[in-house]
Amino acid sequence: MSLAFCRDCLTGAPVTATGDLEWQRCHTCNSPRLVCHPELDQLAIAHVDCDAFYAAVEKRDNPELKDRPVIIGGGKRGVVATACYVARIYGIHSAMPMFKALKACPHAVVLKPNITKYSAVGREIRKLFGEVTPQVEPVSIDEAFLDLTGTERLHKQSAAVTMARLAQRIEQQIGITVSVGLSYNKFLAKIASDLDKPRGFSVIGQTDAIARLGALSVSKIPGVGKVLQAKLKGDGIERIRQLQAADLQFLVDRYGNAGQWLANLAHGRDTRPVKPRSRAKSLSCETTFDSDIADKETLLRHLWRLCEKLAGRAKSGRKVGKTVTLKLKTADFRIRTRSRTLARPTQRSETLYAHAKELLLPEADGTAFRLIGMGLSGLQEDPEAQDADLFDVADTRQTQSERAIDLVRQKFGDQAIMKGRSMRKARAFSGKVDPVFRPKTRPN
């Protein structure tokens, strides 16, 4: 197997006796995107990360956005979920407050997240992962670890070439780009995928792991948050090379079990396996208001929309849950959470709303809130989920009604049919029937 190849045409490339590339460009397609590493045919753990995923999907679906700065996020008081690479030129990044992002780039196109659409695209990508190897560990909607150990005979090529071909397929079939990191363990594969974004392909092996890690910030190590990072900085440790040089006993005495973890990863040691079929333990969604809200009815309208969104995610994932959680953030940033465990697991929006409403009403006492959120936990796989009481005719009819609404929305869109409680304000009756069902018009 070749120790170098072209990522665009997958042709093998020659290397010198010292392991360097003989070509600067591919002699077959003239591409400069050549991959070379002395362990290229030995590495089989990959990390795939979609490039600016939410923004990439929106640009794919609207070519007019191609060269424009695009931000996916909430209102002025929300935060940036994703910024495209054009927007990142202006210093915009994920989790940045929206008002700061718009100050840095006033002409940016701001779009609200469409999680339903992104989830569907994520499932398409995950299907392609499964065609490469069954050992796939999803990390989030847009990234995953893959273990390609033993697939060389199946694909008749190295894991590296298989991953390059997979990146091509995702770009051609799905319409977005990904960055790939390849190494001998998960930690290093994740580090590698961040080195050459977007549309990157980076390799870290046994021979260069220590050197490649040394210059990186300790914040790149999983589990090193702001608190631990500040403590490490207080001890004069800001770069991984300083961890590499530190005495192990000092690290253990100073940081306990975390000290051993830090030492292992700093030296490129990670024994965690790629675990397929990783299951979500909970689902959640939330809304940050443009201005604080104290009005009970307005809060209830927002709550209903969240319940519908949460139910939609549960249904698309074929999940039911037993614990409903309400989250509220006050105007002074204090967080309140209230939970309730149900008698039967559910995925029905009406059931979620009924219990969430009972949790909200005691809190809606005039307090102004800047955020409201909903969560469903205790998830179970149940494709035939039915939380209706079979001996309660009204309850059974409500379940059937919700399923009928779901079918209409699947065919005509989310806005095709709506319940009155989701409207901003009740309108006075004009004497004319205003149908709730409004299918989108489509060309013949």
Phi, psi and omega in degrees: 000147184285148175266003178206147177201167178269130182287342182269318180247356176066017176285138177294148180238143181283150176237158179280176179297335179270001176091008180269158178292137174278333182253149170266334177225155179295131180283351178267312184240000178068017178282142176275358186274074179258140178250132180215132176198139182296342180249019188303327182270006183246343187268140187220003178257123184239150170236126180247128182230121178292140183278116179044058196308302184302313182294323180296320179295318180294321178291324176299319184277345179222090183303338179296342181271357191311309185257012183258151175289122183240131177240129173258121182181184183273203180287193184300335181260004178273195180231164179285124175277314178210142173237135178291171185288335173293316179294328181292339175300330181272007179088010181278138181213165180301145178075000175288138176303140185299324183295327177288321179297317181287334175290322180287328182217079184298334184268010179294149173272120182254125180236141176286145181298139175246080187298326179300314179293316182295323179296320179297317178295320178300322178292324177297317180293318181296328177297320178293324175303314183295338177282345179268316180202147174283346182273079181239126177244100178295137176258321178202189182298336188233018178207155181198157170263143176231135174252112183258017179303127178085003182268357184299317180291324180295313184268353180057040178194165180291162177300326181297313180293322177300318180290323177295320178294321178298316178300321177297315181297318179298317181294319183283319186269324183265328177093016175230166180253157178228160172245139185242135171243134182233131180201199181253000172206171187294316183301312182288327176296319178295315178301316183297321183293341179271353189281337190218048181270150356272170176058039185263167175209104184239148184233134173232125180244185180299323187287336185238006184299312183300313181293318182294325181284326191309318186280351185280154175290149178297343179294345178286347181278128179304133179095350178269094177268193184297322182293309180294324179298319178294322179293318177297318179298322177298334178265011177079020181246106179240334180245154182297328179299332178286328173291320180299326182274347184287150177288132183300318182297323177298315182297319180291316179297323186277322188239004178066220181299330178297331179297317177295318178300315179298317181295318181298310183291325178300331179261013175076024180256122180208112184262006181294128178279161171284120184253108179287165176057041175294127186255137176292139180267343181202164174234147179204159173205156182207164180227129173261125184282151176291331174217154184300143182237129176244341184293127185298314183295322178294319177298320180294323178297317177295322180297318180298316179300320178295321179296319177297317180295317181295318178297321179299319179293320179297317181293318181293331177267003180054051181237153168230156181222159184251341184243124178259132180233130175257134178239133177228140174239123183284171180299333179263023171070019174275137183258132174243133174233138179226132184232158176210133176264128185273160178290324180230142177295150185218161168223013186269130184297322180297320179293315178301315183294319181301316181282321179295324179298318179295330177284327183282319189306317178295335181276337182277067185250024183103352177293137178272132181242145177257347182209145172226140181218160179228144177223152176228120182233183187066042187290145177226148173282122180202084182297339179255030184307131179209105183264012177282146174279115185296343179264000179250104185299316181297319180294317179297318179296324180294320177297316179296322179297316180295323178294323178295319177298318179301318181296320178297316181293323177300325184275321189243357180108161185297332183271002185295326181217130185224153176265151184304325184291347179272351180285153181294312181218145176288136180261147178294144181290127186261356183096348177252143178283124177254099187298141177287326183278115180228083179295143177293141177283140180230146178293147179288000000 
